[in-house]
C-alpha cells in the first residue's frame, strides 16, 4: 500500500507553527531589561527575520540538492563527515526539539493558569504533551488535520488580537517607533546582540520542514517556496505582535515578565478580558507543540536507519509514522518540563540550536566547492549574500552568549561531547554488525 505524504500546505503549517510559539510570547520582557527604544526593539525582530530568511534561502538549496529527511543530520553527514552529522542529530534529538516542546508546553501552562488560577502550570504542560503525542502516533490524516486546524487558528487569532488591541486601546503608550539619537549605537551594542539571542530563538523552526523532506509531496520543487513564504509570513506577524505589545502596555509592566501577551491584554481588555485572551493565547501554543512533535522525531528515525544501535527508532507504522521516535522525544520533553527552569532551557537550547544551523549554512560553500556537478533544482537567490549575512549575525550572537552566559555555553559543549561518545558506540556497533554479517556469508 502506498504511503501518504504531507501536502505543501501542511509543510508550511509545520514551519509556521514551529516558529510562532514560546519566543514571541515571552522574550520581549527580557529584551526590555536592557533596551527601551521602540525603534530598536522592532528592529530586533526585523533583523531576526532577515537572518531567518537568509537561512531559509540557504536551506532551500541544501534541501533540494540533498533530499532526505533529517535536517542538519542529513546535511552535515553528507557535507562534512558522518560524525558531524551524528552529533548534529544528537543535538536535534535531545535538545533541538525536546527542549522547545518543553518550553512551549510550559508557556501553554503559564498562559492557561493565568486564565484559570487554580490549575497547575507544570501539569498542564505535561497534559498537553501527552495529548499532542497521542494525536501524532496514529494515522497521517489525523496528524495533518490536527496541525492544519490549529495553525490556521493561530494565524487568525494573532491577526485578530493585533487589530482588536489597536482599535480598543484607550491611550497608546508614549513609545517612539522612529529612530532617535543613540539608536544606532544601541543596535551595535552587546545588549542588542544578547537580545538577538531571544529573537533568534523565536525564529527557530524556519528549517523544520527539512526534517521531513521524504514525506513532503514533490519536495525538491516545493521546498524553496515552502521555506521562503512561511518565514516571511512569520516575520510580518512577529513585527505586528511586538508593535502591539509595546503600543498598549507600559514598558515597566512588561520588563522581565514572561506572559507579555497577558499583560498587554490586561491593559486593553481589563482583568476579565485578559483572562479570556490568555486562554486564547494558550491555545495558540498547541500547534507549536504539535509541529515539533511532527518534525523532531524524524531525526531519531533517520539515525535509526543509519545506526543499528538505534534501529528500533526507525520503525514506522503502516502509514509511515515513526511512532516510537515520537514517544521517545515526548518523554525527553517531559523530563525537561519536570526538572528544568524556563530561562535555563531557553538560553542553552538557543545557543546549541544556533550552532547547529551555523555549520549547516556554512556547508553551502563546502558543497559548492566539493560537488559543483551536483544537481541543484534550486540555487540560493543572491548567493553568497544570504549565507554570509546569516553567519555574520549568528556568530555575533554566539560570541556574546559565551561571554555573558558561559554556564549555558558549557552545558552545550557537554551535550556535544556526549554526542561524540554516543557516535563512537553507534559506529562500533555498525562495524561489529557488518563484520558478523560478513562472517556469516
PENORFEN-V495649 format. One record per pair of residues at least 4 apart in sequence whose C-alpha atoms are under 7 Angstrom apart, sorted by the first residue. I is the first residue (numbers start at 0). GAP is how many residues later the second one is. If there is no record, write none. Layout:
BEGIN
i=I gap=GAP
i=I gap=GAP
END
This chain:
BEGIN
i=2 gap=316
i=2 gap=317
i=3 gap=315
i=4 gap=210
i=4 gap=211
i=4 gap=212
i=5 gap=4
i=5 gap=5
i=5 gap=209
i=5 gap=210
i=5 gap=211
i=6 gap=4
i=6 gap=209
i=6 gap=210
i=7 gap=4
i=7 gap=208
i=7 gap=209
i=7 gap=214
i=7 gap=218
i=8 gap=4
i=9 gap=4
i=9 gap=134
i=9 gap=138
i=10 gap=4
i=10 gap=198
i=10 gap=205
i=11 gap=4
i=11 gap=214
i=11 gap=218
i=12 gap=4
i=12 gap=134
i=12 gap=135
i=12 gap=138
i=13 gap=4
i=13 gap=195
i=13 gap=277
i=14 gap=4
i=14 gap=190
i=14 gap=191
i=14 gap=193
i=14 gap=194
i=14 gap=215
i=15 gap=4
i=15 gap=214
i=15 gap=218
i=16 gap=4
i=16 gap=134
i=16 gap=270
i=16 gap=271
i=16 gap=274
i=17 gap=187
i=17 gap=270
i=17 gap=273
i=17 gap=274
i=18 gap=183
i=18 gap=184
i=18 gap=185
i=18 gap=186
i=18 gap=187
i=19 gap=4
i=19 gap=214
i=19 gap=268
i=20 gap=4
i=20 gap=83
i=20 gap=264
i=20 gap=267
i=21 gap=4
i=21 gap=81
i=21 gap=82
i=21 gap=85
i=21 gap=180
i=22 gap=4
i=22 gap=175
i=22 gap=176
i=22 gap=178
i=22 gap=179
i=23 gap=178
i=23 gap=214
i=24 gap=234
i=24 gap=235
i=24 gap=236
i=25 gap=232
i=25 gap=233
i=25 gap=234
i=26 gap=4
i=26 gap=171
i=26 gap=231
i=27 gap=4
i=28 gap=4
i=28 gap=225
i=28 gap=226
i=28 gap=227
i=28 gap=228
i=28 gap=229
i=28 gap=231
i=29 gap=225
i=29 gap=226
i=30 gap=4
i=30 gap=164
i=31 gap=4
i=31 gap=223
i=32 gap=222
i=32 gap=223
i=33 gap=157
i=36 gap=4
i=37 gap=4
i=37 gap=137
i=37 gap=138
i=37 gap=139
i=38 gap=4
i=38 gap=137
i=38 gap=138
i=38 gap=139
i=38 gap=140
i=39 gap=4
i=39 gap=143
i=39 gap=147
i=41 gap=4
i=41 gap=197
i=41 gap=201
i=42 gap=4
i=43 gap=4
i=43 gap=152
i=43 gap=155
i=44 gap=4
i=44 gap=154
i=44 gap=193
i=44 gap=194
i=45 gap=4
i=46 gap=4
i=47 gap=4
i=47 gap=148
i=47 gap=151
i=47 gap=152
i=48 gap=4
i=48 gap=186
i=49 gap=4
i=50 gap=4
i=50 gap=338
i=50 gap=339
i=50 gap=342
i=51 gap=4
i=51 gap=151
i=51 gap=154
i=51 gap=179
i=52 gap=4
i=52 gap=175
i=52 gap=178
i=53 gap=4
i=53 gap=332
i=53 gap=333
i=53 gap=335
i=53 gap=336
i=54 gap=4
i=54 gap=306
i=54 gap=331
i=54 gap=332
i=54 gap=335
i=55 gap=4
i=55 gap=150
i=55 gap=151
i=55 gap=171
i=55 gap=172
i=56 gap=4
i=56 gap=171
i=56 gap=323
i=56 gap=324
i=56 gap=329
i=57 gap=4
i=57 gap=303
i=57 gap=322
i=57 gap=328
i=57 gap=329
i=58 gap=4
i=59 gap=4
i=59 gap=163
i=59 gap=164
i=59 gap=167
i=59 gap=318
i=60 gap=4
i=60 gap=315
i=60 gap=317
i=60 gap=318
i=60 gap=319
i=61 gap=4
i=61 gap=302
i=62 gap=4
i=62 gap=147
i=63 gap=156
i=63 gap=159
i=63 gap=312
i=63 gap=313
i=63 gap=314
i=64 gap=310
i=64 gap=311
i=64 gap=312
i=65 gap=9
i=66 gap=146
i=66 gap=153
i=67 gap=6
i=67 gap=145
i=67 gap=146
i=68 gap=5
i=68 gap=141
i=68 gap=142
i=68 gap=143
i=68 gap=144
i=68 gap=145
i=68 gap=229
i=69 gap=4
i=69 gap=140
i=69 gap=141
i=69 gap=142
i=69 gap=228
i=69 gap=229
i=69 gap=232
i=70 gap=4
i=70 gap=139
i=70 gap=140
i=71 gap=4
i=71 gap=13
i=71 gap=16
i=71 gap=17
i=71 gap=288
i=72 gap=4
i=72 gap=12
i=72 gap=13
i=72 gap=15
i=72 gap=16
i=73 gap=4
i=73 gap=11
i=74 gap=4
i=74 gap=285
i=75 gap=4
i=75 gap=5
i=75 gap=8
i=75 gap=9
i=75 gap=284
i=76 gap=4
i=76 gap=5
i=76 gap=7
i=76 gap=8
i=78 gap=284
i=78 gap=287
i=78 gap=288
i=79 gap=4
i=80 gap=4
i=81 gap=4
i=82 gap=4
i=82 gap=340
i=83 gap=4
i=84 gap=4
i=85 gap=4
i=85 gap=337
i=86 gap=4
i=86 gap=329
i=86 gap=332
i=86 gap=333
i=87 gap=4
i=87 gap=268
i=88 gap=4
i=88 gap=210
i=89 gap=4
i=89 gap=329
i=90 gap=4
i=90 gap=5
i=91 gap=4
i=91 gap=5
i=92 gap=4
i=92 gap=5
i=92 gap=203
i=92 gap=206
i=92 gap=207
i=92 gap=236
i=93 gap=4
i=94 gap=4
i=94 gap=254
i=95 gap=4
i=95 gap=253
i=95 gap=257
i=96 gap=4
i=96 gap=195
i=96 gap=199
i=97 gap=4
i=97 gap=231
i=97 gap=232
i=97 gap=234
i=97 gap=235
i=98 gap=4
i=98 gap=234
i=98 gap=237
i=98 gap=246
i=98 gap=250
i=99 gap=4
i=100 gap=4
i=100 gap=188
i=100 gap=191
i=100 gap=232
i=101 gap=4
i=101 gap=231
i=101 gap=232
i=101 gap=234
i=101 gap=235
i=102 gap=4
i=102 gap=239
i=103 gap=4
i=103 gap=181
i=103 gap=184
i=103 gap=185
i=104 gap=4
i=104 gap=20
i=104 gap=23
i=104 gap=24
i=104 gap=184
i=105 gap=4
i=105 gap=15
i=105 gap=16
i=105 gap=19
i=105 gap=231
i=106 gap=4
i=107 gap=4
i=107 gap=17
i=107 gap=174
i=107 gap=177
i=108 gap=4
i=108 gap=12
i=108 gap=13
i=108 gap=15
i=108 gap=16
i=109 gap=4
i=109 gap=11
i=110 gap=4
i=110 gap=148
i=110 gap=167
i=110 gap=168
i=110 gap=170
i=110 gap=171
i=111 gap=4
i=111 gap=166
i=111 gap=167
i=111 gap=170
i=112 gap=4
i=112 gap=5
i=112 gap=6
i=112 gap=7
i=112 gap=8
i=113 gap=161
i=113 gap=164
i=114 gap=160
i=114 gap=161
i=114 gap=163
i=114 gap=164
i=119 gap=4
i=120 gap=4
i=121 gap=4
i=121 gap=215
i=122 gap=4
i=123 gap=4
i=124 gap=4
i=125 gap=4
i=125 gap=208
i=126 gap=4
i=127 gap=4
i=128 gap=4
i=128 gap=201
i=129 gap=4
i=130 gap=4
i=131 gap=4
i=131 gap=158
i=132 gap=4
i=132 gap=160
i=132 gap=193
i=132 gap=194
i=132 gap=197
i=134 gap=7
i=134 gap=8
i=135 gap=7
i=135 gap=158
i=136 gap=184
i=136 gap=186
i=136 gap=189
i=138 gap=4
i=138 gap=180
i=139 gap=4
i=139 gap=179
i=140 gap=4
i=141 gap=4
i=142 gap=4
i=143 gap=4
i=144 gap=4
i=145 gap=4
i=146 gap=4
i=146 gap=140
i=146 gap=143
i=146 gap=144
i=147 gap=4
i=148 gap=4
i=149 gap=4
i=149 gap=137
i=150 gap=4
i=150 gap=136
i=151 gap=4
i=152 gap=4
i=153 gap=4
i=153 gap=130
i=154 gap=4
i=155 gap=4
i=156 gap=4
i=157 gap=4
i=158 gap=4
i=159 gap=4
i=160 gap=4
i=161 gap=4
i=161 gap=78
i=161 gap=79
i=161 gap=82
i=162 gap=4
i=163 gap=4
i=164 gap=4
i=164 gap=79
i=164 gap=103
i=165 gap=78
i=167 gap=100
i=168 gap=79
i=168 gap=99
i=171 gap=75
i=171 gap=76
i=172 gap=74
i=172 gap=75
i=172 gap=76
i=172 gap=77
i=174 gap=72
i=178 gap=4
i=181 gap=4
i=182 gap=4
i=183 gap=4
i=184 gap=4
i=185 gap=6
i=186 gap=5
i=187 gap=4
i=188 gap=4
i=189 gap=4
i=189 gap=210
i=190 gap=4
i=191 gap=4
i=192 gap=4
i=192 gap=203
i=192 gap=204
i=192 gap=207
i=193 gap=203
i=193 gap=206
i=193 gap=207
i=194 gap=4
i=195 gap=4
i=195 gap=201
i=196 gap=4
i=196 gap=153
i=196 gap=200
i=197 gap=4
i=198 gap=4
i=199 gap=4
i=200 gap=149
i=205 gap=21
i=205 gap=25
i=207 gap=87
i=208 gap=4
i=210 gap=84
i=210 gap=85
i=210 gap=87
i=210 gap=88
i=211 gap=4
i=211 gap=83
i=211 gap=86
i=212 gap=6
i=217 gap=4
i=218 gap=4
i=219 gap=157
i=221 gap=4
i=222 gap=4
i=223 gap=4
i=224 gap=4
i=225 gap=4
i=226 gap=4
i=227 gap=4
i=228 gap=4
i=229 gap=4
i=230 gap=4
i=231 gap=4
i=232 gap=4
i=233 gap=4
i=234 gap=4
i=235 gap=4
i=236 gap=4
i=237 gap=4
i=238 gap=4
i=239 gap=4
i=240 gap=4
i=241 gap=4
i=242 gap=4
i=243 gap=4
i=244 gap=4
i=244 gap=16
i=244 gap=19
i=247 gap=16
i=247 gap=19
i=247 gap=20
i=248 gap=4
i=248 gap=14
i=248 gap=15
i=248 gap=18
i=249 gap=4
i=250 gap=4
i=253 gap=6
i=253 gap=9
i=258 gap=4
i=259 gap=4
i=260 gap=4
i=261 gap=4
i=261 gap=12
i=261 gap=15
i=261 gap=16
i=262 gap=4
i=263 gap=4
i=264 gap=4
i=264 gap=9
i=264 gap=12
i=265 gap=4
i=265 gap=5
i=265 gap=7
i=265 gap=8
i=268 gap=4
i=268 gap=5
i=269 gap=4
i=270 gap=4
i=271 gap=4
i=272 gap=4
i=273 gap=4
i=274 gap=4
i=275 gap=4
i=276 gap=4
i=277 gap=4
i=278 gap=4
i=279 gap=4
i=284 gap=4
i=285 gap=4
i=286 gap=4
i=287 gap=4
i=288 gap=4
i=289 gap=4
i=290 gap=4
i=291 gap=4
i=292 gap=4
i=292 gap=33
i=296 gap=4
i=296 gap=28
i=296 gap=29
i=296 gap=32
i=297 gap=4
i=298 gap=4
i=299 gap=4
i=299 gap=13
i=299 gap=25
i=300 gap=4
i=300 gap=12
i=300 gap=13
i=300 gap=21
i=300 gap=24
i=301 gap=4
i=301 gap=12
i=302 gap=4
i=302 gap=7
i=303 gap=4
i=303 gap=6
i=303 gap=7
i=303 gap=8
i=303 gap=9
i=303 gap=10
i=304 gap=6
i=304 gap=9
i=306 gap=4
i=306 gap=119
i=306 gap=123
i=307 gap=121
i=307 gap=122
i=308 gap=117
i=308 gap=120
i=312 gap=11
i=312 gap=12
i=313 gap=8
i=314 gap=7
i=315 gap=4
i=315 gap=5
i=315 gap=6
i=315 gap=7
i=316 gap=4
i=316 gap=5
i=316 gap=6
i=321 gap=4
i=322 gap=4
i=323 gap=4
i=324 gap=4
i=325 gap=4
i=326 gap=4
i=327 gap=4
i=328 gap=4
i=329 gap=4
i=330 gap=4
i=331 gap=4
i=332 gap=4
i=333 gap=4
i=334 gap=4
i=335 gap=4
i=339 gap=5
i=340 gap=4
i=341 gap=4
i=342 gap=4
i=343 gap=4
i=344 gap=4
i=345 gap=4
i=346 gap=4
i=346 gap=61
i=347 gap=4
i=347 gap=60
i=347 gap=61
i=347 gap=63
i=347 gap=64
i=348 gap=4
i=349 gap=4
i=350 gap=4
i=350 gap=47
i=350 gap=58
i=351 gap=4
i=351 gap=60
i=352 gap=4
i=353 gap=4
i=353 gap=40
i=354 gap=4
i=355 gap=4
i=356 gap=4
i=357 gap=4
i=357 gap=33
i=358 gap=4
i=360 gap=26
i=361 gap=25
i=362 gap=4
i=363 gap=4
i=364 gap=4
i=365 gap=4
i=366 gap=4
i=367 gap=4
i=381 gap=4
i=383 gap=4
i=384 gap=4
i=385 gap=4
i=386 gap=4
i=387 gap=4
i=388 gap=4
i=389 gap=4
i=390 gap=4
i=391 gap=4
i=392 gap=4
i=393 gap=4
i=394 gap=4
i=395 gap=4
i=396 gap=4
i=397 gap=4
i=398 gap=4
i=399 gap=4
i=400 gap=4
i=400 gap=5
i=400 gap=8
i=401 gap=4
i=401 gap=7
i=404 gap=4
i=405 gap=4
i=406 gap=4
i=407 gap=4
i=408 gap=4
i=409 gap=4
i=410 gap=4
i=411 gap=4
i=412 gap=4
i=413 gap=4
i=414 gap=4
i=415 gap=4
i=416 gap=4
i=417 gap=4
i=418 gap=4
i=419 gap=4
i=420 gap=4
i=421 gap=4
i=422 gap=4
i=423 gap=4
i=424 gap=4
i=425 gap=4
i=426 gap=4
i=427 gap=4
i=428 gap=4
i=429 gap=4
i=430 gap=4
i=431 gap=4
i=432 gap=4
i=433 gap=4
i=434 gap=4
i=435 gap=4
i=436 gap=4
END
